[in-house]
Amino acid sequence: MDLRQLFATNLRRLRHSRGISQEQLANDAGIDRAYVSRVERAVTYVGLEIIGKLSTILGVEPAEFFRKPTRANRRADKT
Protein backbone atom coordinates (compact mmCIF):
# COMPACT_ATOMS: atom_id res chain seq x y z
CA MET A 1 0.00 0.00 0.00
CA ASP A 2 1.51 3.35 -1.01
CA LEU A 3 1.38 6.41 1.24
CA ARG A 4 -1.50 8.06 -0.60
CA GLN A 5 -3.61 4.92 -0.27
CA LEU A 6 -2.63 4.46 3.37
CA PHE A 7 -3.52 8.08 4.14
CA ALA A 8 -6.82 7.76 2.25
CA THR A 9 -7.79 4.56 4.08
CA ASN A 10 -7.03 6.03 7.49
CA LEU A 11 -8.74 9.36 6.76
CA ARG A 12 -11.92 7.60 5.64
CA ARG A 13 -11.80 5.22 8.64
CA LEU A 14 -11.30 8.04 11.14
CA ARG A 15 -13.93 10.25 9.54
CA HIS A 16 -16.50 7.44 9.51
CA SER A 17 -15.74 6.45 13.10
CA ARG A 18 -16.56 9.99 14.20
CA GLY A 19 -19.71 10.21 12.11
CA ILE A 20 -18.44 13.18 10.11
CA SER A 21 -19.45 13.69 6.49
CA GLN A 22 -16.99 14.73 3.81
CA GLU A 23 -18.86 18.01 3.54
CA GLN A 24 -18.61 18.72 7.26
CA LEU A 25 -14.92 17.79 7.35
CA ALA A 26 -14.20 20.00 4.35
CA ASN A 27 -16.15 22.89 5.85
CA ASP A 28 -14.38 22.62 9.20
CA ALA A 29 -10.98 22.44 7.47
CA GLY A 30 -11.74 25.30 5.09
CA ILE A 31 -11.20 23.15 2.00
CA ASP A 32 -13.36 21.97 -0.89
CA ARG A 33 -15.46 18.83 -0.41
CA ALA A 34 -14.33 17.56 -3.81
CA TYR A 35 -10.74 17.80 -2.57
CA VAL A 36 -11.60 15.62 0.45
CA SER A 37 -13.15 13.12 -1.94
CA ARG A 38 -10.02 13.06 -4.11
CA VAL A 39 -7.85 12.56 -1.02
CA GLU A 40 -10.03 9.69 0.21
CA ARG A 41 -9.80 8.04 -3.20
CA ALA A 42 -5.99 8.47 -3.18
CA VAL A 43 -6.16 10.50 -6.38
CA THR A 44 -4.23 13.48 -5.06
CA TYR A 45 -1.44 14.24 -2.63
CA VAL A 46 -2.04 16.02 0.67
CA GLY A 47 0.07 18.91 1.92
CA LEU A 48 1.32 19.25 5.47
CA GLU A 49 -0.99 22.17 6.24
CA ILE A 50 -4.03 20.08 5.31
CA ILE A 51 -2.76 17.09 7.30
CA GLY A 52 -2.49 19.40 10.31
CA LYS A 53 -6.03 20.70 9.85
CA LEU A 54 -7.50 17.23 9.38
CA SER A 55 -5.69 15.83 12.43
CA THR A 56 -6.96 18.70 14.58
CA ILE A 57 -10.56 18.27 13.41
CA LEU A 58 -10.47 14.49 13.85
CA GLY A 59 -8.65 14.72 17.19
CA VAL A 60 -5.68 12.54 16.26
CA GLU A 61 -1.95 12.95 15.90
CA PRO A 62 -0.85 13.44 12.26
CA ALA A 63 1.08 10.16 12.44
CA GLU A 64 -2.24 8.31 12.83
CA PHE A 65 -2.89 8.85 9.11
CA PHE A 66 0.21 6.82 8.27
CA ARG A 67 -0.30 3.83 10.58
CA LYS A 68 -1.17 0.55 8.94
CA PRO A 69 -4.72 -0.31 10.01
CA THR A 70 -5.08 -3.38 12.19
CA ARG A 71 -8.17 -5.36 13.05
CA ALA A 72 -8.04 -3.86 16.54
CA ASN A 73 -8.08 -0.32 15.06
CA ARG A 74 -11.09 -1.11 12.91
CA ARG A 75 -13.00 -2.65 15.85
CA ALA A 76 -12.13 0.23 18.20
CA ASP A 77 -13.29 2.79 15.66
CA LYS A 78 -16.68 1.11 15.34
CA THR A 79 -17.46 1.37 19.05
C-alpha positions in Angstrom: 0.0 0.0 0.0 1.5 3.3 -1.0 1.4 6.4 1.2 -1.5 8.1 -0.6 -3.6 4.9 -0.3 -2.6 4.5 3.4 -3.5 8.1 4.1 -6.8 7.8 2.3 -7.8 4.6 4.1 -7.0 6.0 7.5 -8.7 9.4 6.8 -11.9 7.6 5.6 -11.8 5.2 8.6 -11.3 8.0 11.1 -13.9 10.3 9.5 -16.5 7.4 9.5 -15.7 6.4 13.1 -16.6 10.0 14.2 -19.7 10.2 12.1 -18.4 13.2 10.1 -19.5 13.7 6.5 -17.0 14.7 3.8 -18.9 18.0 3.5 -18.6 18.7 7.3 -14.9 17.8 7.4 -14.2 20.0 4.3 -16.2 22.9 5.8 -14.4 22.6 9.2 -11.0 22.4 7.5 -11.7 25.3 5.1 -11.2 23.2 2.0 -13.4 22.0 -0.9 -15.5 18.8 -0.4 -14.3 17.6 -3.8 -10.7 17.8 -2.6 -11.6 15.6 0.4 -13.2 13.1 -1.9 -10.0 13.1 -4.1 -7.8 12.6 -1.0 -10.0 9.7 0.2 -9.8 8.0 -3.2 -6.0 8.5 -3.2 -6.2 10.5 -6.4 -4.2 13.5 -5.1 -1.4 14.2 -2.6 -2.0 16.0 0.7 0.1 18.9 1.9 1.3 19.2 5.5 -1.0 22.2 6.2 -4.0 20.1 5.3 -2.8 17.1 7.3 -2.5 19.4 10.3 -6.0 20.7 9.9 -7.5 17.2 9.4 -5.7 15.8 12.4 -7.0 18.7 14.6 -10.6 18.3 13.4 -10.5 14.5 13.9 -8.7 14.7 17.2 -5.7 12.5 16.3 -1.9 13.0 15.9 -0.8 13.4 12.3 1.1 10.2 12.4 -2.2 8.3 12.8 -2.9 8.9 9.1 0.2 6.8 8.3 -0.3 3.8 10.6 -1.2 0.6 8.9 -4.7 -0.3 10.0 -5.1 -3.4 12.2 -8.2 -5.4 13.1 -8.0 -3.9 16.5 -8.1 -0.3 15.1 -11.1 -1.1 12.9 -13.0 -2.7 15.8 -12.1 0.2 18.2 -13.3 2.8 15.7 -16.7 1.1 15.3 -17.5 1.4 19.1 
